[in-house]
Amino acid sequence: MFFHGWLLSHKQFEYQFQVLPAMGCRCIGMLIDAAAPTGVTKETADQLLTETLNDRPKMMRGVTDNFFFQYITGPFSDWFFQIQFIG
């Protein structure tokens, strides 16, 4: 079962949903809402909520830029950014 994080969607598991069933695995996604963020301070959570209300795309671009621990390509960053709104 795949659980996506806050603000994302099942689309982030696109690759797994293509490969694993071909290997005989059953994949389940979109049954429950996203998990709320944990491990952040109240101030950080308040800031994210304020930014979400004022300019969600800008806030999500910042989340995307901080999400990965290593360099990702521009097209991959754009894909990840888009799944947050299309899913």
N, C-alpha and C positions, 0 to 999 in steps of 0.2 A: 504494500500500500504506500502511496506517495503523498506526502503532505507538503504543501507549499507554504512559504512564509508569508507574513503580513505584506499586503499590497501586490503579491504576485498571483499567478494562476497555474493551473495544471499544464499550461503551455511550456513552462520551464523544463518539463520532463519529456519534451518532444522526442529526443534521441532515445531515451530509455523505452518509451512506449513503442518505438519502431523496432528496436533490437531485441528486447527481452521476450515479447510474445513469439518471435521467430525461433527463440531458443526453448520454447515450451513453458515459459513463465506467464503467470496471470498477473496483469498490472491493473491496479485500481487507483483512480484519481477523481476529483470534483464531488465527493460524498459529504464533506464537511467544510465549513468555512476555514479560512486561513487562521493559523495560530497567531495570537497577539505577540508583539515583540517582547522578549524578556532580556534581562541583563542590561537594560538601559536605565539611566537615572530618570527621575520624574521630569527634570528640566529638559533632557533630551527628548523624551516622549512628548512633552508639551510643545517643544520647538517643532518637531515633526508634524504634529497635529495642526499647529498654526500655519506652517508652510503648506500643508495639504489643503487647507481651506483657502489659502491665498493664491497659490500657484502650484498645483499638484505636479504638472509636468517638470517644472524646475526642481521641485523637491525630489522627484523620482530620478531625475538625471544625477543629482547628487548622491542618492542612494546607490544607483547603478555604478557610479564612479568609485564608491567606497566598498562595494560588495565583494569585489574580486581581490585576491591577495597577490595576483601577478598581472602583468600586462595582458590586455585582450585587444583584439583588433577593433577598429571603428565599426565595421559591419556587425561583429558579434555584439558590441555594446548597443548598437541600434536595435538589433533583434531582441536583446534582453529588455531594453527600454520599452519596446512595443508590446511585449507580452503582458506588461503590467496594465495595459489599457484595453487590449483586445480580448483577453481570456474571459 
